[in-house]
Amino acid sequence: MISPGTPLVLVGAGNMGGAMLSGWLDAGTDPAAIVVIDPKPPEAMVERLADAGVRCEASAPEGVTAGILMLAVKPQIMDAVLPGLKGLVGPDTVSLSVAAGKTLSYFEERLGGAVVRTIPNTPAMVGRGITGAVANAAVSAEAKAEIDRLLSVCGPVEWVEDEAMIDAITAVSGSGPAYVFYLVECMAEAGRKCGLPADLAMRLARETVTGAGELMHRSPSEAATLRQNVTSPNGTTAAALSVLMAEDGIQPVFEKALKAAADRSRELAS
């Protein structure tokens, strides 16, 4: 557990940082062991911090050395933020990033020491996220276990040894929720064109996708098996899948889309 002497310092209390923070507090983490740094936290988060008794600062406070320094700010502003945080880093600090495209070496050069790079996703906001993670050689087994515990409040954590995999993880799960939301938009629009009122088509699409996701979450069956269970020979589902699974169907489109996301992740690193 984190002790008040080596606090967990969270930089950025927006969507992702706020989701993590809420998860820690709900899991019973001592509020006195947490310091939040955010010059303009969301109003709802301000209230949560005040109610919980969590210390919140607009900039890095003096006299604080972080046990874990969690960086939950956008990668586009990371260069501007990091110089003001160097005073928080001690010999035993582990820097933990959730920023897309920012590599282990990027943080090693600017903060030094132990670094963990992670890619969570937005379902973390409801405790149903998944996080990909990679650590540098300076991260001890004990520190890795503590970080795994912290990240797990928002869903499972998948550790990899090869940092290059993080770009692909970003493409699949980091950006993945947006693909699902767009799928709902597409299904609803297609339903409208089939003659449904737009609001009904959207309700049907939303509930179908969230229900199917919950079924897959609870079922031990493979996704392919669940798909086959819905598909009667020569039925309506088979007719739709003959289009979606054609050579020019959804698979090659997803391959192209995920490659674009992974390529962009690598571009951000440079």
Beta strands, then each sheet from edge to edge (+ up, - down):
strand 1: 8-11
strand 2: 34-37
strand 3: 55-57
strand 4: 68-71
strand 5: 94-97
strand 6: 114-119
strand 7: 131-135
strand 8: 157-159
sheet 1: 3+ 2+ 1+ 4+ 5+ 6+ 7- 8-
end
